[in-house]
């Protein structure tokens, strides 16, 4: 949960920096305040500004990717932290794994029973 708040904070900083770059003069003009010198520096060094905004995006994506994982068994999804935003409970994983293993065993037994005599897999 703390990582989610961190991602939101980075996204807010990214949106704030972009808004300040594009609408800084208008926003400060509405409040009859002088535009900070940082605004002029951002416009003088546009590549640095856009690089910093892009860097914030990379940070947010990395935080999201580090915090996401999936647990699978033989191609079956047992748990997805990305989808649920929660860590798996051990008993839930065990139940799902046992159900999948039983279904695979019964499927293999059913396939063997349906083969004609003398034929092997």
Protein Blocks (a to p, Z undefined) as FASTA:
>chain_A
ZZmmmmmmmmmmmmmmmmmmmmmmmmmmmnopacdfklmmmmmmmmlmmmmmmmmmmmmm
mmmmmmgccddeehiafbdfklnopacdfklmmmmmmmmmmmmmmmmmmmmmmpcehiaZ
Z
